[in-house]
Amino acid sequence: MNKFLAASLLGFMLVSPALSQGLSQPDPSAPLYKQLPAEIREKGYIVSATTGRYPPFNFMKEDGKTLQGLSIELGEEMEKVLGVPVKNEIAESIASLITGLTSNRFDFILGVVADTPERQNVVDMVDWKRQGTAFLINPEDGTAMSSIDDACGLIVGIQKASFVEPIIQKQSELCVAAGKKPVTVQILNDQATLLLGLRSKRIQAVFSETVALAYQNSVNNNAFKVVPSGKNLLAELYQASATPKGSDLTKVIMAAWQQLVDNGAYARLMTKWGIEDDMLPAPGLNLAKPNQ
């Protein structure tokens, strides 16, 4: 996996949209420009929401102001096919991404956000990558894990509003059913806080997406150990862009992702960021299914 600058540990609030480093003004000759909703063409840009704290997908450079990451670079490629600049607005949490979208604060969420059946009730999910789960442990505290089965009795940290919460809760139920201690789940605000808890030994493992944990380990001199879950307790996992439920924009964002697949930008950037194993052959709509 490529190594880039570590994420800033600054806190964030909702701020004014920031223009990306790509397109600076509308381009009516772009392939999908005429398909955009009229209100987006009239204002001349599209607003995408991000937390700015989820490397390697979106995170701040050392200046604390400039966004970087896979999602940001994909957004710059998407500008070329949409024909309008993508302005990134930073939200304070994963939960506020969805609520901001449903309240029309943002036009869409480029991603990544986990596709879940619950979220599909309020937004449409345009899936563009597979998603795996893993644990990050601190070898210095003696914690030993080889899969999610070893989480019984551990203090496990997860990010607030993360898709992994029902997974770890399900594992805790399985632990109890097997006569073992339940998992103690601690919910924290962001990855930086989770890593501090792991380093200080207040938690014994962080449970999250494999790619995010592998990146965090790489920029921390591989001080931790990434342990793949080994199995999906729930349905197959996907990550997505999100659009307002039933909106005309959903079809346009689907088409934009397909163009990035067709023109090679998707594969090039996924490979650049070391995430090529999670590629989908084509974008999908609301692929996540209810747990079996």
Residue frames relative to the residue before (quaternion, step in Angstrom):
aa qw qx qy qz dx dy dz
M 1.0000 0.0000 0.0000 0.0000 0.00 0.00 0.00
N 0.4869 -0.6689 0.4747 0.3002 3.60 -0.92 0.88
K 0.3115 -0.7461 0.5596 0.1821 3.56 -1.13 0.73
F 0.0319 -0.7828 0.6212 -0.0151 3.53 -0.90 0.99
L 0.7289 -0.4172 0.2965 0.4547 3.57 -1.25 0.08
A 0.5124 -0.6486 0.4665 0.3149 3.57 -1.01 0.81
A 0.5827 -0.5933 0.4333 0.3473 3.53 -1.21 0.60
S 0.5139 -0.6164 0.4976 0.3291 3.54 -1.15 0.63
L 0.3808 -0.7292 0.5216 0.2265 3.55 -1.10 0.68
L 0.3685 0.7428 -0.4833 0.2809 3.57 1.24 0.31
G 0.4321 -0.6485 0.5443 0.3106 3.57 -1.22 0.45
F 0.2185 -0.7873 0.5670 0.1041 3.55 -1.20 0.54
M 0.1337 -0.7308 0.6598 0.1125 3.51 -1.32 0.51
L 0.6657 -0.4461 0.3731 0.4676 3.56 -1.27 0.00
V 0.0296 -0.8052 0.5918 -0.0220 3.57 -0.84 0.98
S 0.6733 -0.4774 0.3611 0.4341 3.55 -1.29 0.15
P 0.6043 -0.5736 0.3981 0.3838 3.58 -1.11 0.62
A 0.1983 -0.7640 0.6044 0.1085 3.55 -1.10 0.77
L 0.4498 -0.6974 0.4898 0.2671 3.54 -0.82 1.02
S 0.4782 -0.6557 0.4983 0.3052 3.56 -1.02 0.78
Q 0.6089 -0.5695 0.4173 0.3616 3.53 -1.33 0.12
G 0.5868 0.6082 -0.3575 0.3974 3.61 1.26 0.01
L 0.8528 0.0472 0.0088 0.5200 3.56 -0.72 -1.16
S 0.2569 -0.7989 0.5283 0.1290 3.59 -0.88 0.93
Q 0.7946 0.0740 -0.0474 0.6007 3.60 1.22 -0.35
P 0.6719 -0.5182 0.3300 0.4137 3.60 -1.17 0.44
D 0.1550 -0.7593 0.6273 0.0774 3.53 -1.23 0.66
P 0.2441 -0.8225 0.4963 0.1324 3.62 0.03 1.27
S 0.6262 0.5458 -0.3479 0.4347 3.61 1.20 -0.29
A 0.4566 0.6917 -0.4497 0.3329 3.61 1.26 -0.12
P 0.6640 -0.5759 0.3075 0.3644 3.60 -1.03 0.78
L 0.8085 0.2912 -0.1339 0.4936 3.59 0.91 -0.87
Y 0.3446 0.7834 -0.4742 0.2064 3.58 1.26 0.02
K 0.7154 0.4675 -0.2690 0.4441 3.59 0.78 -0.99
Q 0.6424 0.5254 -0.3277 0.4515 3.60 1.22 -0.34
L 0.5043 0.6537 -0.4259 0.3701 3.59 1.24 -0.24
P 0.5823 -0.5586 0.4441 0.3896 3.61 -1.11 0.57
A 0.6229 -0.5939 0.3637 0.3563 3.56 -1.02 0.82
E 0.6547 0.5353 -0.3321 0.4178 3.59 0.95 -0.82
I 0.6411 0.5005 -0.3310 0.4784 3.60 1.09 -0.60
R 0.6445 0.5039 -0.3251 0.4744 3.60 0.97 -0.78
E 0.6517 0.5320 -0.3188 0.4366 3.58 1.01 -0.78
K 0.7230 0.4064 -0.2660 0.4914 3.61 0.91 -0.78
G 0.4600 -0.7509 0.3908 0.2679 3.59 1.25 -0.24
Y 0.7718 0.1789 -0.1508 0.5913 3.59 1.23 0.26
I 0.2953 -0.7241 0.5907 0.1990 3.55 -1.33 0.23
V 0.3000 -0.7730 0.5378 0.1525 3.59 -0.90 0.94
S 0.0888 -0.7749 0.6256 0.0157 3.54 -0.83 1.10
A 0.3047 -0.7616 0.5472 0.1667 3.57 -0.99 0.84
T 0.0395 0.7742 -0.6301 0.0461 3.54 -1.16 0.70
T 0.4730 -0.6498 0.4952 0.3299 3.59 -1.18 0.36
G 0.3226 -0.7613 0.5017 0.2545 3.59 1.13 -0.55
R 0.7074 0.4189 -0.2460 0.5134 3.58 1.28 0.22
Y 0.6041 0.5591 -0.3591 0.4399 3.58 1.04 0.67
P 0.0217 -0.8209 0.5703 -0.0193 3.58 0.42 1.21
P 0.5964 -0.1450 -0.7841 -0.0918 1.55 -2.19 1.24
F 0.4628 0.7174 -0.4298 0.2942 3.61 1.22 0.18
N 0.7749 -0.1560 0.1112 0.6023 3.59 0.88 -0.91
F 0.2470 0.7514 -0.5748 0.2097 3.56 -0.76 1.08
M 0.5740 -0.6352 0.4130 0.3106 3.54 -1.25 0.46
K 0.4617 -0.6109 0.5611 0.3144 3.51 -1.26 0.54
E 0.7341 -0.4424 0.2805 0.4320 3.57 -1.29 0.16
D 0.6117 0.5653 -0.3646 0.4163 3.61 1.15 -0.44
G 0.4275 -0.7350 0.4374 0.2926 3.59 1.29 -0.17
K 0.6953 0.4628 -0.2606 0.4842 3.59 1.28 0.12
T 0.7489 0.4111 -0.1984 0.4803 3.56 1.05 -0.79
L 0.3401 -0.7556 0.5285 0.1846 3.56 -0.74 1.08
Q 0.0039 0.7661 -0.6427 -0.0028 3.53 -1.20 0.64
G 0.4610 0.6893 -0.4929 0.2635 3.56 -1.30 0.13
L 0.7342 -0.4349 0.3021 0.4250 3.53 -1.34 0.22
S 0.6852 0.4900 -0.3019 0.4464 3.60 0.79 -0.97
I 0.6361 0.5304 -0.3304 0.4528 3.57 1.02 -0.77
E 0.6829 0.4746 -0.2859 0.4761 3.58 0.94 -0.87
L 0.6158 0.5186 -0.3458 0.4820 3.59 1.09 -0.64
G 0.6179 0.5484 -0.3346 0.4533 3.57 1.08 -0.71
E 0.6394 0.5179 -0.3225 0.4679 3.57 1.04 -0.75
E 0.6437 0.4894 -0.3180 0.4950 3.57 1.10 -0.66
M 0.6368 0.5356 -0.3276 0.4474 3.58 1.05 -0.74
E 0.5657 0.5982 -0.3789 0.4226 3.59 1.11 -0.64
K 0.6550 0.5504 -0.3120 0.4131 3.57 0.98 -0.88
V 0.7341 0.3893 -0.2380 0.5029 3.60 1.07 -0.64
L 0.6512 0.4906 -0.3200 0.4825 3.60 1.17 -0.49
G 0.3464 -0.7677 0.4739 0.2569 3.56 1.07 -0.73
V 0.6968 0.3487 -0.2915 0.5549 3.61 1.22 0.39
P 0.5512 -0.6017 0.4493 0.3636 3.60 -1.10 0.59
V 0.3261 -0.6945 0.6033 0.2177 3.55 -1.21 0.62
K 0.1227 -0.7763 0.6156 0.0574 3.57 -0.71 1.09
N 0.2650 -0.7928 0.5371 0.1132 3.55 -0.71 1.12
E 0.1011 -0.7815 0.6145 0.0362 3.55 -0.75 1.08
I 0.3282 -0.7771 0.5124 0.1609 3.54 -0.79 1.05
A 0.1624 -0.7720 0.6114 0.0618 3.54 -0.90 1.05
E 0.5729 -0.6599 0.3783 0.3053 3.55 -1.10 0.69
S 0.8166 0.0681 -0.0133 0.5730 3.62 1.13 -0.39
I 0.6665 -0.4703 0.3856 0.4312 3.55 -1.33 0.19
A 0.6519 0.5350 -0.3203 0.4315 3.58 0.92 -0.92
S 0.6874 0.4871 -0.2952 0.4506 3.59 0.95 -0.83
L 0.5085 0.6123 -0.4327 0.4234 3.60 1.22 -0.22
I 0.7150 0.4508 -0.2563 0.4688 3.57 0.79 -1.06
T 0.6767 0.4818 -0.3078 0.4640 3.59 0.86 -0.88
G 0.6287 0.5334 -0.3339 0.4569 3.58 1.07 -0.68
L 0.6503 0.5069 -0.3121 0.4720 3.55 1.07 -0.73
T 0.6976 0.4709 -0.2826 0.4601 3.59 0.87 -0.90
S 0.6989 0.4253 -0.2703 0.5076 3.60 1.20 -0.43
N 0.5148 -0.6970 0.3717 0.3331 3.57 1.34 0.35
R 0.3416 0.7199 -0.5279 0.2938 3.57 1.09 0.60
F 0.7681 0.2111 -0.1067 0.5951 3.56 1.12 -0.74
D 0.4975 -0.6294 0.4964 0.3315 3.56 -1.25 0.35
F 0.7765 -0.1585 0.1215 0.5976 3.57 1.03 -0.80
I 0.3442 -0.6704 0.5987 0.2715 3.53 -1.36 0.05
L 0.3468 -0.7531 0.5120 0.2246 3.59 -0.43 1.15
G 0.5181 -0.6591 0.3927 0.3780 3.56 1.04 -0.70
V 0.5950 -0.0193 -0.7193 -0.3581 1.23 -2.44 0.07
V 0.0360 -0.7365 0.6723 0.0660 3.53 -1.28 0.60
A 0.5215 -0.6436 0.4575 0.3234 3.55 -1.06 0.71
D 0.3625 -0.7019 0.5745 0.2143 3.54 -1.03 0.88
T 0.0876 0.7756 -0.6196 0.0830 3.57 -0.74 1.09
P 0.6088 -0.5572 0.4041 0.3945 3.62 -1.12 0.53
E 0.6209 0.5503 -0.3452 0.4387 3.59 1.05 -0.71
R 0.6786 0.4766 -0.2935 0.4756 3.59 0.92 -0.86
Q 0.6011 0.5730 -0.3540 0.4302 3.58 1.11 -0.63
N 0.5626 0.6040 -0.3876 0.4103 3.60 1.20 -0.35
V 0.7957 0.2993 -0.1363 0.5087 3.58 1.12 -0.65
V 0.7798 0.1376 -0.0931 0.6036 3.62 1.22 -0.40
D 0.4299 -0.6435 0.5487 0.3163 3.55 -1.31 0.18
M 0.2445 -0.7724 0.5752 0.1127 3.55 -1.02 0.89
V 0.1412 -0.7675 0.6226 0.0575 3.57 -0.68 1.15
D 0.2168 -0.8386 0.4908 0.0942 3.54 0.01 1.35
W 0.0115 -0.8265 0.5627 -0.0156 3.57 -0.93 0.93
K 0.7935 0.1214 -0.1449 0.5785 3.61 1.20 0.21
R 0.4880 -0.6052 0.5347 0.3312 3.51 -1.30 0.42
Q 0.2155 -0.7804 0.5778 0.1028 3.52 -1.25 0.41
G 0.1008 -0.7795 0.6162 0.0508 3.54 -0.94 0.94
T 0.3128 -0.7452 0.5549 0.1974 3.57 -1.24 0.29
A 0.0033 0.7895 -0.6128 0.0333 3.53 -1.21 0.59
F 0.3756 -0.6733 0.5819 0.2587 3.50 -1.40 0.11
L 0.1970 -0.7206 0.6471 0.1523 3.52 -1.27 0.55
I 0.0330 -0.8118 0.5827 -0.0165 3.57 -0.68 1.08
N 0.4065 -0.6884 0.5525 0.2357 3.53 -1.31 0.45
P 0.3703 -0.7638 0.4791 0.2235 3.63 -0.31 1.18
E 0.6059 0.6007 -0.3549 0.3823 3.59 1.14 -0.59
D 0.7177 0.4471 -0.2779 0.4558 3.62 1.08 -0.51
G 0.5756 -0.6476 0.3513 0.3547 3.58 1.27 0.19
T 0.4294 0.6949 -0.4739 0.3288 3.60 1.25 0.11
A 0.0840 -0.7913 0.6053 0.0205 3.57 -0.88 0.98
M 0.0972 0.7813 -0.6093 0.0945 3.56 -0.84 1.01
S 0.1072 -0.7718 0.6189 0.0991 3.54 -1.21 0.58
S 0.7854 -0.0145 0.0009 0.6189 3.59 1.29 -0.27
I 0.7238 -0.4237 0.3137 0.4451 3.56 -1.31 0.00
D 0.5511 0.6230 -0.3925 0.3926 3.60 1.16 -0.46
D 0.6769 0.5011 -0.2852 0.4575 3.58 1.18 -0.54
A 0.4804 0.6889 -0.4282 0.3336 3.61 1.25 0.12
C 0.4625 0.6951 -0.4460 0.3225 3.60 1.22 -0.32
G 0.8341 0.2005 -0.1661 0.4864 3.56 -0.88 0.99
L 0.6033 0.5750 -0.3604 0.4190 3.60 1.23 -0.12
I 0.4060 -0.6355 0.5876 0.2931 3.53 -1.36 0.33
V 0.0378 -0.8296 0.5547 -0.0514 3.56 -0.37 1.28
G 0.2428 -0.7804 0.5643 0.1168 3.55 -0.83 1.03
I 0.0189 -0.7775 0.6286 0.0042 3.56 -1.06 0.81
Q 0.5370 -0.6225 0.4615 0.3333 3.56 -1.24 0.42
K 0.5979 -0.5902 0.4182 0.3453 3.54 -1.09 0.79
A 0.8462 0.1065 -0.1370 0.5037 3.57 -0.98 1.01
S 0.3830 0.7414 -0.4748 0.2799 3.59 1.20 0.40
F 0.5870 -0.5891 0.4399 0.3389 3.55 -1.23 0.59
V 0.6295 0.5776 -0.3426 0.3908 3.62 1.15 -0.46
E 0.4707 0.7056 -0.4441 0.2888 3.62 1.17 -0.30
P 0.7016 0.4322 -0.3114 0.4733 3.68 0.73 -0.82
I 0.5976 0.5647 -0.3704 0.4323 3.60 1.13 -0.53
I 0.7134 0.4335 -0.2711 0.4792 3.58 0.80 -0.96
Q 0.6072 0.5329 -0.3607 0.4661 3.60 1.11 -0.55
K 0.6235 0.5254 -0.3306 0.4753 3.58 1.06 -0.74
Q 0.6485 0.5067 -0.3231 0.4673 3.57 0.96 -0.82
S 0.6224 0.5411 -0.3439 0.4490 3.59 1.00 -0.76
E 0.6349 0.5207 -0.3212 0.4718 3.58 1.03 -0.79
L 0.6490 0.5095 -0.3129 0.4704 3.58 1.01 -0.79
C 0.6052 0.5536 -0.3479 0.4540 3.57 1.08 -0.72
V 0.6819 0.4854 -0.2857 0.4666 3.56 0.84 -1.01
A 0.6486 0.5255 -0.3172 0.4501 3.58 0.97 -0.85
A 0.6977 0.4458 -0.2594 0.4972 3.57 1.18 -0.59
G 0.5687 -0.6245 0.3697 0.3871 3.58 1.28 0.17
K 0.5530 0.5964 -0.3940 0.4282 3.58 1.23 0.39
K 0.6410 -0.5165 0.3926 0.4103 3.56 -1.29 0.19
P 0.5080 -0.6444 0.4677 0.3286 3.61 -1.07 0.66
V 0.5348 -0.5698 0.5021 0.3705 3.53 -1.33 0.16
T 0.2633 -0.7282 0.6082 0.1745 3.56 -0.97 0.86
V 0.1485 -0.8256 0.5429 0.0399 3.57 -0.42 1.25
Q 0.0935 -0.7685 0.6316 0.0405 3.56 -0.89 1.01
I 0.2007 -0.7920 0.5708 0.0816 3.57 -0.74 1.11
L 0.0298 -0.8096 0.5845 -0.0450 3.56 -0.64 1.19
N 0.6832 -0.5734 0.2952 0.3424 3.55 -1.23 0.53
D 0.8287 -0.0438 0.0931 0.5502 3.59 0.86 -0.87
Q 0.7230 -0.4495 0.3087 0.4242 3.54 -1.34 0.15
A 0.6264 0.5544 -0.3463 0.4247 3.57 0.97 -0.81
T 0.6702 0.4873 -0.2932 0.4769 3.59 0.95 -0.87
L 0.6217 0.5358 -0.3355 0.4625 3.58 1.05 -0.73
L 0.6703 0.4958 -0.3033 0.4614 3.58 0.93 -0.86
L 0.6205 0.5275 -0.3424 0.4685 3.57 1.04 -0.71
G 0.6519 0.5134 -0.3091 0.4646 3.57 1.00 -0.82
L 0.6576 0.5020 -0.3051 0.4716 3.56 1.04 -0.78
R 0.6707 0.5024 -0.2992 0.4564 3.56 0.93 -0.88
S 0.7211 0.4219 -0.2385 0.4951 3.58 1.05 -0.79
K 0.4550 -0.7305 0.4007 0.3143 3.58 1.38 0.07
R 0.3733 0.7063 -0.5107 0.3178 3.59 1.14 0.59
I 0.7415 0.1596 -0.1429 0.6358 3.54 1.28 -0.42
Q 0.4321 -0.7312 0.4763 0.2276 3.57 -1.15 0.61
A 0.7958 0.0319 -0.0174 0.6045 3.57 1.23 -0.35
V 0.2539 -0.7057 0.6359 0.1820 3.52 -1.28 0.53
F 0.1519 -0.7864 0.5952 0.0658 3.58 -0.88 0.95
S 0.2476 0.7641 -0.5531 0.2211 3.57 -0.64 1.12
E 0.7289 -0.3691 0.3172 0.4815 3.54 -1.27 -0.45
T 0.5957 -0.6164 0.3871 0.3396 3.57 -0.98 0.88
V 0.6790 0.5089 -0.3047 0.4326 3.59 0.78 -1.01
A 0.6681 0.5065 -0.3064 0.4508 3.59 0.88 -0.93
L 0.6779 0.4842 -0.2967 0.4668 3.59 0.94 -0.85
A 0.6356 0.5227 -0.3337 0.4598 3.59 0.98 -0.78
Y 0.6418 0.5109 -0.3247 0.4708 3.57 1.02 -0.77
Q 0.6560 0.5127 -0.3183 0.4533 3.58 0.85 -0.93
N 0.6437 0.5113 -0.3255 0.4671 3.57 0.99 -0.77
S 0.6640 0.5276 -0.3143 0.4266 3.58 0.92 -0.88
V 0.7245 0.4077 -0.2556 0.4935 3.61 0.97 -0.76
N 0.6596 0.4224 -0.3168 0.5350 3.58 1.29 0.14
N 0.5823 -0.6395 0.3463 0.3634 3.56 1.11 0.84
N 0.5621 -0.6367 0.3696 0.3770 3.57 1.11 0.76
A 0.2195 0.8097 -0.5095 0.1913 3.54 1.05 0.85
F 0.7208 0.3797 -0.2246 0.5346 3.57 1.23 -0.44
K 0.3648 -0.6964 0.5592 0.2632 3.57 -1.29 -0.20
V 0.2795 -0.7496 0.5801 0.1533 3.56 -0.89 0.99
V 0.0748 -0.7963 0.6003 -0.0006 3.57 -0.77 1.10
P 0.3416 -0.7458 0.5293 0.2167 3.64 -0.41 1.13
S 0.5843 -0.6070 0.4092 0.3504 3.57 -1.05 0.76
G 0.3901 -0.7506 0.4542 0.2796 3.56 1.09 -0.68
K 0.7901 -0.0498 0.0338 0.6100 3.58 1.22 -0.42
N 0.3946 -0.6725 0.5654 0.2689 3.54 -1.27 0.40
L 0.3065 -0.7569 0.5483 0.1804 3.57 -0.62 1.11
L 0.7453 0.3201 -0.1850 0.5548 3.55 1.16 -0.56
A 0.7554 -0.3604 0.2638 0.4795 3.60 -1.24 -0.26
E 0.6946 -0.4522 0.3388 0.4454 3.59 -1.29 0.25
L 0.3359 -0.7836 0.5048 0.1351 3.53 -0.97 0.96
Y 0.0412 -0.7817 0.6223 -0.0035 3.54 -1.10 0.85
Q 0.2220 -0.7255 0.6259 0.1805 3.53 -1.33 0.38
A 0.1473 -0.8413 0.5176 -0.0498 3.49 -1.02 0.90
S 0.4180 -0.5450 0.6269 0.3677 3.42 -1.52 -0.12
A 0.2263 -0.7705 0.5788 0.1418 3.58 -1.17 0.52
T 0.0716 -0.7820 0.6191 0.0092 3.54 -1.06 0.87
P 0.6480 -0.5054 0.3678 0.4353 3.62 -1.15 0.38
K 0.5831 -0.6277 0.3941 0.3326 3.56 -0.94 0.93
G 0.8645 0.0882 -0.0851 0.4874 3.54 -0.83 1.05
S 0.4559 0.7140 -0.4365 0.3032 3.60 1.23 0.21
D 0.6086 -0.5411 0.4338 0.3854 3.56 -1.28 0.38
L 0.5893 0.6036 -0.3655 0.3934 3.58 1.14 -0.59
T 0.5559 0.6290 -0.3953 0.3729 3.60 1.09 -0.62
K 0.6791 0.4871 -0.2945 0.4634 3.58 0.87 -0.94
V 0.6466 0.5212 -0.3244 0.4528 3.58 1.03 -0.74
I 0.6655 0.4849 -0.3087 0.4761 3.59 0.94 -0.84
M 0.5935 0.5422 -0.3577 0.4752 3.60 1.07 -0.66
A 0.6807 0.4856 -0.2856 0.4683 3.58 0.89 -0.95
A 0.6264 0.5372 -0.3391 0.4516 3.59 1.06 -0.73
W 0.6461 0.5025 -0.3201 0.4771 3.58 0.96 -0.83
Q 0.6421 0.5177 -0.3347 0.4558 3.59 0.95 -0.79
Q 0.6401 0.5152 -0.3331 0.4626 3.59 1.01 -0.71
L 0.6446 0.5072 -0.3291 0.4679 3.60 1.02 -0.71
V 0.6035 0.5202 -0.3479 0.4942 3.57 1.16 -0.58
D 0.7072 0.4906 -0.2664 0.4339 3.56 0.82 -1.04
N 0.7490 0.4022 -0.2375 0.4698 3.61 0.94 -0.79
G 0.5847 -0.6399 0.3397 0.3651 3.58 1.30 0.12
A 0.4805 0.6869 -0.4386 0.3240 3.61 1.22 -0.20
Y 0.6202 0.5585 -0.3351 0.4371 3.58 1.01 -0.82
A 0.7046 0.4499 -0.2731 0.4760 3.60 0.73 -1.02
R 0.6403 0.5427 -0.3336 0.4291 3.59 0.95 -0.83
L 0.7314 0.4250 -0.2494 0.4714 3.58 0.82 -0.95
M 0.6101 0.5301 -0.3591 0.4666 3.60 1.02 -0.66
T 0.6613 0.4881 -0.3002 0.4841 3.59 1.03 -0.77
K 0.6146 0.5608 -0.3445 0.4348 3.59 0.96 -0.83
W 0.7604 0.3664 -0.1887 0.5019 3.56 0.95 -0.91
G 0.5519 -0.6718 0.3699 0.3275 3.59 1.23 0.33
I 0.5728 0.6076 -0.3585 0.4173 3.58 1.18 0.49
E 0.2844 0.8110 -0.4799 0.1765 3.58 1.21 0.36
D 0.5996 0.5795 -0.3683 0.4111 3.61 1.12 -0.52
D 0.6888 0.4793 -0.2727 0.4706 3.60 1.21 -0.44
M 0.4111 0.7399 -0.4578 0.2719 3.60 1.25 0.06
L 0.2753 -0.7060 0.6261 0.1837 3.53 -1.27 0.61
P 0.5439 -0.6288 0.4317 0.3499 3.63 -1.04 0.61
A 0.7758 -0.0240 0.0330 0.6296 3.57 1.23 -0.51
P 0.5645 -0.5811 0.4356 0.3923 3.61 -1.12 0.45
G 0.1677 -0.7802 0.5948 0.0970 3.55 -1.21 0.51
L 0.3609 -0.7293 0.5417 0.2108 3.56 -1.24 0.36
N 0.8563 -0.0884 0.0325 0.5078 3.56 -0.78 1.12
L 0.1355 0.8510 -0.4945 0.1132 3.57 0.89 0.98
A 0.5787 0.5993 -0.3905 0.3917 3.61 1.09 -0.57
K 0.1923 -0.7892 0.5787 0.0723 3.55 -0.94 0.96
P 0.6261 -0.5254 0.4001 0.4146 3.60 -1.19 0.41
N 0.5866 -0.5885 0.4265 0.3572 3.55 -1.14 0.66
Q 0.4264 -0.7096 0.5072 0.2394 3.51 -1.03 0.85
